[in-house]
Amino acid sequence: MSWFRFGLGMTAAASLTVAGLMMVTPVASEPRTSPLEDCAACHGADGIARDTEVPHLAGQNERYLFNQMMAFRNGKRAHKEMRYMARHMSVNEIAAIAAYYAALPTR
């Protein structure tokens, strides 16, 4: 789905689903975390990574973040962990995550 087709920018559209990222119904056999929690494990909830090998995401351009995640998801950008994470996310989740990290202040 293209947010732009409906006249919504990614920020406006993604903000509609950010709350949904935090609400996940766990499956009895496998407790799940939200996609945002998965991202925060490496990139930090504040978008500032604690590991020098992991990029900071806070304040990055929203479209850039979205495009990079889609490239990981589609296998056009190689990174084992990011490919795994991105291919399990919907386009809406990726858009919401991009909007979330883009809206955070940089340090």
Summary of the structure (lengths in Angstrom):
residues: 107
radius of gyration: 13.6
end to end distance: 33.1
largest distance: 40.4
contacts: 286
relative contact order: 0.21
helix: 54%
strand: 2%
